[in-house]
Amino acid sequence: MSAELQQFTAFEQPTTLLGLYNLTRRGSALSTYSADGMAAKVKNMAQRAKPEIKVRVDTRKSYSTLDKLEGVVSITALSDTRFDTVEIDFVGTSKTFVERLTAAPSINGRSEAFHQFLKLSQPIPETSIPPLRTLEAGKTYDFPFLFVIPQQLLPRICQHRISSESVRDAHLQLPPTLGDHEIEGDVHSDDIAPWMAKISYAVLAKITRTKDDGQASVVAIKTQRVRIRPAMDEAAPLTVDHKHSDYHLRKEKNIKKGVFKGKLGVLVMEAAQPKSLRLQVPENDASTTTMVTVKLRFDPREENSQPPRLGSLVSKLKIATYFATKAFRNYPAKVDTMLDLAQGVHTEQLALSSRCVAGVEWRQRSVCAPQSPPRRRDSAVSTASVDESSTPQASERYNGRVFHTANILVPITLPSNKTFVPTFHSCLVSRTYSLTLQLSCNGVAGPTLELKVPVQVSAEASTEAVATAHQRVSLANIAEAATQEAEEFFRPRRLSPPGEELVGNSQLAQAAGEAPPDYSLFANTHRVSVFG
């Protein structure tokens, strides 16, 4: 073995043993360091863990106007946590987005809008705040809250341009929950809302702390969604323009004997807006119904021509949800969504009923003869929503003297497998309803007549809300009576001495020396001097 090799081996051996020894020592040190570091990380994670917040509310399917929303916010910290404020709010928000694909690539894309139209804050007394504003580890703090669902929104919520004050009044009404699928225990409800529109209400609990730079940071936050269905009264019927594309209250069709035969006459179909579909309180399982009266008139081409035999009458309910990323200036319409890229509409149609109306009786009338007064019927049978005695106007080119009329009562019932919300109009979202009535005839050639009639969906207030309203009215009457009594007490009066003719003429004057009745027992008592 050469000297170089002996030197390398001699140098390599001690170095290798020393390296193994040092490596073993480092491994032991590394293991110790890793365990200490892991414990430190776990401790830091525990210290940085957010407090757990639970929001508990009363178990109820939905809340109405003037209902009380009560509950408790429970906060549990895993470690001592400093904070500055604990906020409990009841908020209402609406979110919309519109996607448009046009020929110009520069304006393609998606626009979104967000609007917080309601915020009620629960005041928290200082006595409920933990000492030194520190949440102790493992301790649970309860903060009760109470909110009353308001009747309407503040005027500052709707400050954009509008076409009329009625639109402003509609926008200040509390809108119902729409399209919110994150409500606990309400996952199977279908309110026929598109993904492009969402109105939600929630109880929001938040813990904040101010940083060194003065900015507030959120330590923990928790929301609890609730469903709101406010009470809605029936509004006045819509004034429908005959040229309006959304509604058609009257249709005329020529009735023919056959494809290559002559005309029998003109069939007129007419209907008015019925009473609203009144949603009952959630505790009441009664169905929501209304009645539509379809009025028919047949103007024959010849006086001896008989009216056509009716076939079936199909009714459908059309639900339209309008949404926009800019505030509505007017009540939305379908034609506006085609002209404005910031608006959209989602429609869905539900089949209601299909009835055979072949047994409807026609009544012959004469233009010259006076019409007989309407026959009085029992109130249980009289379910028409409009006056049956009124007769539709004649067709445009009819100059005859004889015509025929008939009335068809169509019951409308909302399906039970859907969740309906009242008709409403807000700044970004609106919901409207309409009825499609299709009438067909048998034995004649001609198209089907179709009407599109507007209908409203209103909602009753809950029992609690009605009691609260009566209580408020009673308190208001008491306050008004107290105010009138106070005004009467402080009303200025003019005092003056009585006239000479009244002096000495009082009939209540007592005889001289006669004591008052209450002091008759003490009239003969003698006075005793204490000084003797």
Secondary structure, DSSP 8 states (H G I E B T S, - for coil): --HHHHHHHHHHHHHHHHHHHHHHHHHHHHHHHHHHHHHHHHHHHHHH---EEEEEE---S-B-TT-EEEEEEEEEBSS-EE-SEEEEEEEEEEEEEEEE--S-GGG-EEEEEEEEEEEEE----GGGS-GGGEE-BT-EEEEEEEEE--SB--GGG--S--S-HHHHHHHTB----BS----TT-TT------TTEEEEEEEEEEEEEE-TTS-EEEEEEEEEEE-B---B---------TT-SS-B-EEEEEEESSSSS-EEEEEEEEE-----EEE--TT-----EEEEEEEEEEEESSTT----EEEEEEEEEEEEEEEESS--SS---HHHHHH-TTEEEEEEEEEEEEEE-TT---EEEESSS---------TTT---SS-TT------TT---SEEEEEEEEEEEE--TTS-----EE-SSEEEEEEEEEEEEEESSB---EEEEEEE-EEE---HHHHHHHHHHHHHHHHHHHHHHHHHHHTS--------TTTTT--TT---TT---GGGGGGTT-----TT-
